[in-house]
Amino acid sequence: MKILYYIALVYFVCILVGCKETEPISKNPFLDPYYGSANIKLDNVSLDCIPYAKTSERNDTTITVDLVRLNNHNEMRGLLTIINVPKIIKSHPIIVGIPNSSEGPGAVYGAFLSDGDVAGDLFQYDTSLKYSYIQITEWDTITKQIQGVFEIQLLRKYQFVSNPELPDTLNVEGSFLTKVDFK
């Protein structure tokens, strides 16, 4: 009888452990886990995004901020990348649009179509546009939490697949809170 009791107890514990709900680490299985929140406005349309910040490969005193926009089906719809941002609490002007440049802070936005695997339009910062910036408002060197705001104007550079919903000049503003190199 004791053996039957132990078998029933083990079975019950297995059911409890097996039925435990776990929180997904990401809404999309193809995206890395993330921390924090972000919101951007594309030409005054407010959109929630997934924030990432990572130490720049070329310079460990700067970061790259990626803000991923998903649709209701968790398919990628846009990616704003701001590169070479110093880890200093202050406003930093955006000065380049080329994403692989090491000259200073730069910005690029890519739109995605279909189920997120078709490149749409590509927008880059251009020096002929209005003043654009990213401002770091909080940087904790111990927890690596970083917070900031930005206002960037981008110009359509390439049309892989035309997206008539987006204008030739894109105004992007928003805020983010995340951790650098969060895993």
C-alpha positions, -999 to 999 in steps of 0.1 A, spaced: 0 0 0 29 24 8 43 18 -27 10 27 -43 10 59 -22 45 69 -33 37 62 -69 6 84 -67 26 111 -50 54 110 -77 27 111 -104 10 141 -88 43 160 -85 51 152 -121 17 166 -132 22 198 -112 57 204 -125 47 195 -161 17 218 -160 36 248 -147 31 278 -170 63 296 -180 66 331 -194 80 332 -229 113 350 -231 104 366 -264 72 370 -283 89 357 -314 111 325 -313 135 340 -338 143 371 -316 167 371 -287 154 376 -252 150 413 -244 146 436 -214 126 468 -211 103 486 -234 103 511 -263 79 532 -282 84 550 -315 63 573 -335 66 569 -373 52 602 -387 30 606 -355 18 570 -355 27 555 -321 41 519 -321 55 496 -294 89 480 -301 112 455 -287 144 472 -275 180 459 -277 213 476 -268 247 460 -274 282 472 -270 296 483 -303 320 459 -319 346 486 -328 345 506 -297 334 494 -262 326 530 -251 296 532 -275 265 511 -281 241 502 -308 204 505 -301 180 483 -321 142 489 -319 123 460 -335 87 466 -345 64 436 -348 28 433 -361 0 414 -343 13 381 -356 48 387 -342 62 393 -377 89 419 -381 76 451 -397 105 475 -390 139 479 -375 154 512 -363 191 510 -357 211 538 -340 248 531 -340 279 545 -322 260 561 -293 284 571 -265 275 557 -231 273 592 -217 242 610 -202 237 638 -227 223 646 -261 243 632 -291 237 645 -326 231 620 -354 257 627 -380 258 597 -404 234 574 -421 257 546 -431 252 517 -406 288 505 -408 304 539 -402 326 546 -372 324 584 -376 298 590 -349 261 583 -341 241 572 -371 207 560 -379 189 537 -404 153 523 -405 144 493 -426 108 483 -433 98 447 -438 69 432 -457 51 398 -461 58 377 -430 89 397 -421 114 382 -444 109 406 -474 129 438 -473 109 469 -479 122 504 -480 154 515 -464 157 550 -448 190 566 -437 199 598 -420 211 625 -444 230 656 -435 206 677 -456 178 669 -432 169 687 -399 189 682 -367 185 648 -353 196 634 -320 196 606 -294 197 616 -258 208 592 -231 188 601 -200 199 573 -177 230 550 -177 237 527 -148 272 512 -152 264 484 -126 231 471 -139 238 482 -175 203 497 -177 201 525 -202 173 548 -210 169 575 -237 149 595 -261 154 604 -297 141 624 -326 155 615 -360 145 624 -396 154 598 -422 153 599 -460 143 570 -483 175 556 -498 165 523 -514 132 507 -525 136 470 -525 98 465 -525 78 497 -525 58 504 -494 33 532 -504 23 537 -467 57 553 -460 66 588 -472 100 597 -487 111 615 -455 103 597 -423 101 614 -389 109 590 -361 108 599 -324 105 579 -293 119 565 -261 135 533 -249 145 515 -217 167 484 -218 199 468 -207 231 467 -226 242 432 -236 211 416 -220 210 378 -225 
